[in-house]
Amino acid sequence: MGDLPATTTVMRHISTALLATALASVARVAVAQAQVGVEQIIAQQVEAILPGNGAGGVAVAAGVDGRTSLFNYGAADLARNRPVTSDSIFNLASVGKLFATTLLAQAVKQGELKLDDPIATYVTELQQGGDIRRVTFGQLASHTSGLPRVPENYERWHRGKYTFPDFVRFLNAWTADKDHAPGQQDLYSNAGMVLLRVALERRFKTPFATLMQQRLTGPLEMSSTALPLPRALIPRAVQGYGPAGRPIGQPGDEQGTFDWPGAGQFYSSPRDMAVFLAANLGELPDQQPLEAAMAFAQQGVFKVSARFTQALAWQIVSGGNLTIVDKNGGLSNTSTYIGLLPQAKIGIVIFSNRGRQGATKVGRAILHALAQETAEPSGEGAEPD
């Protein structure tokens, strides 16, 4: 009888261990089932933008409840028989604008700048201009500066790309009429976002690409994210295709209006952007100051309509019971999207190496499906840019 307590204790420990093992097994099964569910949702939605002729593909990074998953479909380069992988390099198009506005948000949070600071304070060439002297950092970042999408919309006589002296001349000559008054309307402006980069360079006396590496991509160890695309990453660059599947340019070729260092397009891989996604969802415990800046960039600045508010490059759109924070991008040979459900800790990144593929519509549909929201996603702010 004296041995019973010890035996009972041993049996209790065995039972506890067996229970823990069983619970761990159940948890693994639940995670595996959830993973299958995520993959099925993504595969079903992505099918709409997978090319039937094989000229192009799609890469996806999904974040759900702290877990990141990467999915790849189709060809990075059909002629060279290269499939899309999580390390393929894509042109981000306007999704790259988030890097500049994240750096701005970080500077504001650290007391180095204010959103209301005029950019002419730092870009001193603009002190010779007119209405441009009224434009602030916050207006550039929220598309409320009044500047046109590209300078050619204002200077229709101009031919070719804009050098920096061309750009300064345009800005100093620009006039803000009643439909383009700074801070009074939502007017999407690539020119404004490029000017934001210049202003950040001047404030920190550092080239923008270096500033981005020091303050953002370096701390996040995003080694495959760059501006411009370095020679070492070109072998991983996807071939871009037009909407009908015609190759456009060589892998890594850049399109755009502006022609000086730091004014071009951003490139990254799905694996790198999965890290950027996780940071924007607040899931990297060792990056809390940067994540606080990212959360600040996601806050609304200018209300465009009842269901659409502009943040710092991010869009805030409502559909059904969901509010999505997202950004899209598009060129003739690339379609990109990043979307967040911050409260639910759900996010998605989509890259397609074909132009005009409706990545925004697909991305929002995936977010609705992952959140089990049956209402139609919002169509506002859905045009690639």
Secondary structure as UniProt FT lines:
FT   TURN            2..3
FT   HELIX           4..46
FT   HELIX           47..49
FT   TURN            52..53
FT   STRAND          57..64
FT   TURN            65..66
FT   STRAND          67..77
FT   TURN            78..81
FT   STRAND          82..83
FT   TURN            86..87
FT   STRAND          89..91
FT   HELIX           93..96
FT   HELIX           97..109
FT   TURN            110..111
FT   TURN            115..116
FT   HELIX           119..121
FT   HELIX           124..128
FT   HELIX           131..134
FT   HELIX           137..141
FT   TURN            142..143
FT   HELIX           151..153
FT   TURN            156..157
FT   HELIX           164..173
FT   TURN            178..179
FT   TURN            182..183
FT   HELIX           190..204
FT   HELIX           208..212
FT   HELIX           213..217
FT   TURN            218..221
FT   TURN            223..224
FT   HELIX           231..236
FT   TURN            243..244
FT   TURN            251..252
FT   TURN            261..262
FT   STRAND          267..268
FT   HELIX           270..280
FT   TURN            281..282
FT   HELIX           285..287
FT   HELIX           288..297
FT   STRAND          302..305
FT   TURN            306..307
FT   STRAND          308..310
FT   STRAND          315..319
FT   TURN            320..321
FT   STRAND          322..331
FT   TURN            332..333
FT   STRAND          334..341
FT   HELIX           342..344
FT   STRAND          346..352
FT   HELIX           359..370
FT   TURN            371..372
FT   TURN            380..381
//
